[in-house]
């Protein structure tokens, strides 16, 4: 291709992005291509005139990528081979990339294979927009939809001989996992001539998606349905994966289309008998006659008629789906690092596949954009603040301001919450301070450990919530606030009300809806949570592996500290393991030994009961001073009826010190 043509193309791209007035071609450039050109120049600082050598990962890294996507490649390769035979077009290459743009599989015209290599169309090549500018694979990833990038629609002048047609492939939760692309060199004809190829590529991508969905849930129950009986159990039917209690845990795109919903969240977390007029208990019974073959159903909302079938498999953890053989001869599970990191997880990220969490998330989503106050209950470590942040992210409000009522001395909570004017008290800042209530105006105020708020401040908080205004300390004039309050507590607030430790009127004002997060030991998707945390805690972007006996040990442990304890154990194991493989010896002794976690711990149930059950076991091992110390701790905890924060105040020590002493002296407690 002549240097003049390439220079003219580069000038066109630059002129378009800069908005030069005299560009006659601007109207012919599609919105998607124009947006991509802007990203490439403005965000990535790419030069359309510069010829860039293709970036190809090394052989070891490519092997890791391919191992990570082993099941994807197995499913997609057969479909790609079929598609290659049916496109019947010379000079064509079919490519499968991961969500980052790395080519994992290729099928190319062997007569011009070397030409493809020179153009960068090869295994291990990085075709993200960041590396190669506007192109079929990279722009499909950026736009997350099918796209054609024909000849001079490419960003780089060196690529204008290419014509690319790409379609996204999504995993069962709807996240982009791969891209299928058909690229030709020296393509003839107009952009419209690529529409036939686009139809075939898009069809194959959807078929791969369906296969991935069914393979992912092959150990569970999947309901497949369509308005025409002959289409059930074929590519174009809808598929819903079900938990053991008939709760929907996943839905494919066709199920969403057939049922007329725009988001998976509208289906996930609902029982199947809320969606169709069927008896869930009878349907989920694998020996029931109605669970075999096809049967007519109607959707509960509009009464539309469908035909459905249900497949049952053994409810098994199915570690074999993730198992590979390591060079050391041990069975290990290799897990991919996350495709991207997010500062705030979405509600769907926290739900996992646990039916109880799915129902909680569904309830949270319904009130997310309202002004209804939310009370989040749950044992310490279950992720109450993470959930509050996810709820806030779904609300569209801003900002999010958090205050931990248990972490601030009682004498300072009032000023932290309500703020103060200059000179309000000795030691106050000269410029005063804006309290968390005013800081959160227009957004969400998250009050963690609300049960530790002093009674006097509870009265003032109630007044703020009722009148929507706050008076800072030392001020005379009230200030209006627009507030949405989310609270959290590990304590039993109703019991505190009966003991006179929490205001009943404030409780009902805060308790618009209560969401009680389950303990980790009660979740049915513990295996998935462990895999997600192992992947999320990788620091170098490489896959992490864990021996299956170590993984089973993590599954079997009771996790009294819930998700917080699990995360800490995983972080430590990843830090000390050899060769990127977590082994049994890398886990703490209490996890390996299956300790029940009965010793005193902050990460236990909402209400504490201190006792002398362990005193006789200690026997003469306690010195007189230690015995006296133990007696004083037990007395303080009983006096405060299990409120560890108040017990710590009574003893004039920090709460963490109190917990540490309880562990050392084996003072036990149990949730009521």
N, C-alpha and C positions, 0 to 999 in steps of 0.2 A: 504494500500500500504506500502511496506517495507521501512524502513528507508534507507536501502542500495540503493534502486532504486532512491529515492528522492535525496540522496546525490550525486549519480552518475549524475543525471540530472542537479543539481545545478553546479557541476563541469564542465559539458559540456557547459552550458551557459557562465560561467565565462571564460572558456578557449577560447570560440569563440570570445567573446567581446575583450579579451586581445590579440587575434591573435596568440595563441600558435601554434607552428609549427606542432605538431604531431597529430592534430585533424582529424581523418578520416571522422567524421560526417559533417565537415564544408561544403563540396560540396553538401550535401543533403538539406541544409538549404536554403530556398528561400530568395530572396532579401528583401521582405517585412518583413519576420519574423526576419531576421538578423538585419535589420534597427530598428525594434521594440526592440529587445534585447539590442541594443546599447543605444537607448533612455532611456530604463528602468534603466540601470546601470549607464550610464554617466550623463544623464540629471536629472533623478529622484532619483538617489542614492538608488535604490532598491536592496535588497539582495534576490537572487532566492531561497536560502535555508531557509529563514525566513518565518514561517507560520503566515500570517497576518489575524487577525479577520476581517470579512467583515464589511465595513463601511456603516452604514444605517442611513439616515437622520431621524430626529424625525417626529412624526405624523403631526405636524403643518406645518413644512417645506414641507413635501410630499404633503400635501393638497394644499399648494400654488403652487408647481410645477404642480400638476395635473390641478388646475384651470387655470394656465397659458396656458396649452396645451389642454384645454377642447375639442376644435374642432379636433385636431389631434387624441386624444384618441377615440372620437366618430367615426371618419372615420376608424381608424386602428383596433379598437377592433373587428368590424364585420369581417374584412378580416382575422385577426389573428384567430378568432374562426373557420372560414372556413378552413384555412390552417392547423390548429391543427387536424381537422377531416380527412384531406387528406394526411398528412404525415404518419399517421398510424404506428407509431414507439413507442414502449414502452420506458419509461425512458426519455421522451423528455419534454423540457420546451420551450415555445415561449415567448420572452421578447421584450418589446418596451422600448427603452431608449430615453431621450432627447439628445441634442447635447453635453451635458456635461457628459453623461454616467449614469445618474440616471434612474433607472427602474421605468417606469410610469404605465406599464400594463403587466400582466403575464397570461399565460395559461399553466398549468403544469399537468403532470400525477399525479392524486390524490393519487395513491397508494404509491408513494415515495415522497410526498410533504415535509415531514419533512427532508428527505435527501437533497432535494434542498435547504431548508432553511439553513441547516448546511454548505452547500457549498457557501452560499451567494447569491443564485439565488432567489431573493425575491423583493417585492415592496420596493422602497426607497433605494435599495443598489446602491452603486457607483462603476460602472465597468469601469471607465476610466483607461487608462494605468498608470496614476500617482498613482492611488490607488492599482490596481490589477495586474500591469504588462501586458505583452502580453496576450490578450484574444480577442475573436471575436468582442465584442462590442467596447471595448476601442481602439483596433487596427483599426477597421473599421472607427472610428471617426478620428483617426490620419492620416490614409491613404486616407480617403474619397472615398473609393471604396469597392466593395464586397470582402470578404476575408473568408478563412477557416483557423481556428487555431485548429489543430488536436493533441490531447493528448500531447506528449512531445514537441510540438511547443510552448506551454505556457511557460511563463517566470518563474513563481513560481512553485517550485517542488510540492506544495500541489494541483496544478490544473491539473496535467498531466493525471488525469482520465477523464477530460472533453474533449468533441469535440464540437467546436462552429462554426457556419456558420452564417455570418452576412452580411447585405446589407444596404447601406445608403438610407435615405429618404430626399429629398430636397424640400424646399419651392419654390414658384413661381419664385423667382429671382435667384434660383440655389444655395442658401446657405443651408448647412447641417442643418436639423432641428431635425432629429431623426435617430435611427438605429433599424432595425428589426433583431432579432437573434433567431436561433434555437440551443439550447444546449442540449447535452445528457451526462448522467453520465455513466462511465464504458463502453464507446463506443468500439465496436469491429470492426475489419476490418481495412483497410488501409485508407489513406487520400482520395484516389480516390473514395471510397464508399460514400463520402459526396457530390459528385458533383450533384447527383439527388436532394438532399435537397437544395443545393445552387441554383439550377435552380428554385425551387419552392419559396424559400425565396426571391430571386431577383425579380421574377415575381410579388409576392405580394407587395414588396416594391414599384415597379413601378406603380402598380395599386393604392396604397395609395397616391403616388405623384400626379397621374392624378386627383384623387378625391379632393385632397387639392387645386390643381390649379383651377379646375372648381368651387369649393366652394368659393374660394377667390374672383373670378370674377363673381359670380352668379348675381350680380346687374348690370353688364355691358354687353358688346358685346364680344362674343368669336367665332372666326372662326376656324372650325375644318376641316381637310383635309387629304386625303390619295390618293395614286395612284389607289387603288381598292375601288370602291364605297361601297362595302359591309362592309368595315372596318371603314368608316366614322361614328363618334359618338360612337366608341368602344375604348377599351383601347389603341390600337396600332396606333391610328390616331395622327396627329400633332395638336396642339392647340395654337392659337395666340389670346391674349387679346387685344382689341382695345379701344382707346379713342374715344370720340364723333366725332373727325374729321378724324377717320380711321387711326390714327397713332398707330403703334404697341407699347404697353406698357409692354408686357410680352410674353415670348415664353417658351413652355415646351421642354423637351429634345428631344422628338420625332419630333417636328417641326424642331429643329436644324438638326437632322439626315436626315430627308426627303429633306430639302433644302440645305444640304451639307455645313453647316456653323459650325465652331468650337466654337464660342462665341455668347452668347445672344446679345451682343452689335452690332453684324452685322445685327440684325433684329430690335432691339428696337430703336425707334425714326424714323423709316421709315414708310411712308404711305403704306397702303396695296396695292395700285395700282402701287407702285414701285417694289413690290415682285411678284404679280400676274397680268395677263392681265385682269383686271376687273375695272369697274367704281366705284370708292369709294363712290361717292355721292349716286348713285343708290343702292349700296349694303347696306349702312348704314341707308337707309330709311326703317323703320320697316314695312311700308305698301306696299313696292315695291314687285311685284311678284317674282323678282329674288332673294329676300332675304328670300324666303321660299323654303324648300326642298333642293335638291342637284343640283349643276350646275357644268359643266366642266370648268376648268381653266388651264392655263399654267403658269409656273414660268417665270418671265421676263428675267432671265439670260440665261437659257439653253433651254427654251421652253418645259420642261417636263410636261406631262399631269397629272392633279390631279382632284379629285372631292371634292367639298367643301360645307359646310353648315354653316349658321350663326345663332346664337341665340341672341335675343335681350331681355333685361330686363329693368326695370325702372331705369333711372340714378339717383340713390339715394345715399346719404352719407352712408346709411346702418350701423348706429350705433348699431343696434340690434345684429350684428355679434360679438360685443365686450362687450355687456351689461350683467351684472350679478346682482343678488340681494344681497345687503349687509345685515349684521345683524341689521343695523339700519333702514332697510326698504326703503332706498333710492336707486334709480337706479344709479349704478356706472359702469364705464368701467375699467376693470383691465388689466393692460398692463405689459408685461414681460420686465425685464431689458435686456440689450443687452447681447448676448452670449459671446461677447468678445469686448474689447476696442481697437481701432486703433488710433495711433498717427496721421496718415494722412488718410483721407477718399479717397476712389477711386472715379473716375468720376461717376460711376454708383450709388454710394451712394448719391451723390449730385443731381442726376437727378430726383429721386423719380418717380412719375407716371405722371408728367406734360408733355404734348406733346411738348410745347415750349422748356422746359429744356432738354427733350430727344433729340430734334433736335440739340440743342446747344452742348450737350455732344457728339453726333455723329460727328459733325464737329470738335470738339476738339480732338477726338480720331484719326481722319484722319491726323491731323497735329502734333500729340503728339511727334512722333519720328523724325520729320523733324526739320530743322533750321528756319522755318518760324516764324517771330515775331508775337506775339499775343497781341491784345489790348482788355482788358476786361472792358466793360462799365457797369454801373449800379448804382442805388441809394445807398447811404451809408447804410450798414447793410445787403446787399443782398448776401454777402459771396464771395467777389472778391478774397481775399487772400486765402480762403479755396479752391476756384476753381483753382487758380494758383498753389497751392501745389499739388492738385490732378492731374493737367496737367503735372507737373514736375514728379510726381511719375510714370505716364504712359510713360514718355519719355525715361527712363533708364539712364538719365544723373545724374551726381552728382558733386558738392553739389547744394543745393538750398539756395540762399542768398537774403534776402529781405531788401529793403531800403524804408522807408516811407518819401517821399519828403516833406510832410506837417508837419511832426513831428520834423524835425531838423531845427534849425535856419539857415537862408540863408547863414550866414557867415561860417557855418561848413559843408554845403552840399558838397562843392568842395573837401575838404580833406577827407570826409567820402566816397565819390564816387571814387576819383582817388588815394587816399593815398598820402603819402609824404615821403621824405627822411629825414634822421637825420639833424636837424638844418634848416629845410626849412623855418621856421618862429618862432617868439618868442612864447614860450609856447609849441612848438612841442616836442613830446617824443624823448628821446635821441636815441632810437633804430629805430625811424621812425614808419610808420604805413602802412600796406597793405590795400588798399582801397577795397570797395565792388566789384568793377569790377574785380580786380585780384583775390579776394577771390572766385568769382563765375566762374572763368575760368574752362572750362570743364563741367560746369553745367548750371544752370538757374539763371539769375539775374532778380529779381522781383522788379520793380519800382512802388510802390504804390503812388497814387495821383500825377502822372507824370505832371499834369497840374500846380502844384505848384513849378515846377523846374524853377529857374531863367533863363532868356533868354541867358545869357552869358554861363551858363553851358549846355544849350541845344545845343549850337554850338559845345562845346567840346565833348559832348556825341555823336553827329552825326559823328564827326571825328573818334571816337573810333569804332563806328559801321561800318563805311565805310572802315577803314584801318585795323581793327582787331588788334589794338595795343593801348596801353595806356602809357602816360608819367606821372608818379607821380609828385606831386609838389616838386620842388627843384632838380628834376632829369634831366639829359640831354639825356639819352638813352631810347628809346621806348621799351616796353615789349609786346610781342605777347600774345594775349588772344583768347581763344576759347569760344565764348559766345552765349547763346540763351537768348533773352530778352523777358520777359512778362511784360506788363504794365497794370496799372489799373487807372481809373479815374471816379469820379462821375460827373465831369464837362463836358460841351459840348465843346470839343476841337476845333471843326470847328468854333464855334462862337468866341473862343479865337483867332484863326488864323485871322479871319476877323478884330479883334480888335488889332492885332499886339502883342498879349500876348503869342503866341505859334508859333514856327517855322513850316512852312508848309512842308519843306523838311524833317524835323525830324518826323513829323506826318506820312508822307507816308512811311518813313523808318521803323517806329515802327508798322504801321498798315498793317501787312501782312494779317491778318484776324481779324475781330472784332467780339467779342462774347458779346452780350448784355444780362445781367442777368435780368430776370423779377422781378418786385416788388412782395413781398409776397402776396399782395391783388390780384394780377393778376394770381397767380398760381392756377391750378385746383385741385392740390393734397394737399391743405392746411391741410385737416384733417389728412392725412398720415404724414405730416411733424410734426404736433403737437404731434401725437402719438409717433413718433420716438424721438423727443426731450424729451418728458416726460420719455420715457424709458432710454434714454441716460444719463439723469441728475440724475438718482438714484445713491446714493452713497454707499448703503449697500448691493447691490446685490439682494435685495428683490423686488417683484413686486410693482408697484405703481398703485393707483386707482384714478379716477377723476369722480366726479358726472357729469351726462350727461348735466345738465343745465350749469355747469361751462365749460364743453367742448364746448357746443354750443355757449357760450359767447366768447370763444377764436376763434371759427370759424367766428363769426359775426363781430369781430373787424377789422378795416381797416389796422392796423399795419403799421403806418407811419415809424416806425423804422425798419421794415422788420424783417429778421430772428434774427438779434442781439437783437432787442427789445423783440421778442417772447421768446428767450432763457433766457433773464434776468427776464422776468415775471415768467416763469416756474421755474427758480431756486429759486426765492423768495417764490413762492407759495409752493414749496416742502419743503422749510426750515421752514415755519411757520404753515403748515397744521397739523392737529391732526390725529393720527392713520394711517398715510400713505395715506389719502384720501384728494385730493384737492377739496375744495368746493368753491362755488361762493364768499363767504366772504373772501377767501384767495387771490382773484385777486384785482389788483389796481382799484381804483374808476373810472379812465378814461377808463379802459377796460370794467368794469361792465356797465358804462353809455354809452358805444359805442362812445366815443369821436372821432371826425374825424381826430384829429391830426393836426389841422390847425395852431397851435401855432408854433413859430419858433423852429426848431429842426435841429441838425446836420444831422439827419437821414432822410432828405428829398431829393428832386429832385436835378439833377445836377446843375441847374442854379437858382439863387435866385433873387427875386424881392422884395425889401423892400418897405413898404408903410406906410401911416398914417391912414389906415382904422380903426385901433383900437384906435386912439387917441381920437376921439369924444366919444367913449364908456367909456374911462377912466374918462373923464370929470374932475371934480374938485378933484378926488381922488389922482391926482398927485400933489406933492409939486412942487414949482418952480424949485428946484434943480433937481427933477426927470424929469420934463418936459424938462429942458435944456439938461439933460443927454440923454433922448430919442431922441431929435432933433439931437444931435451930432452923435448918433449911426446910425440913418437913413441916415444922410448926408454921413457918411463914407462908408456905404454899397452901397449907390447909386454911390458915386464917384468911387468905385472899381468895379462897374457893377456887384454886387452880389458875388464877390470873397471874401468869409468870411476870408480866411487866410490873404489876403492883407489888408482887412478892420481892422483885429485885429492888424496887424503890424502898420497901420496908426494911430490907437488909442493907440498903445504901451501897449496892453494887450494880454494875451494868447487867442487862439481861443475858448477854453472851457469857459473862462470868458465872451467872447463876446456872445456866445450862451446863457449862463446863464442870462446875462443882457437882452438879447432880449426876453427871456421867461418872465422875471419879468415885463418887460415894454410892453409886448404884441405886439412886432414888428413882423408882419407876413411876410411870403414870400410864393411864390408858384412856382412850377416847370414850365418851358416853353417848 
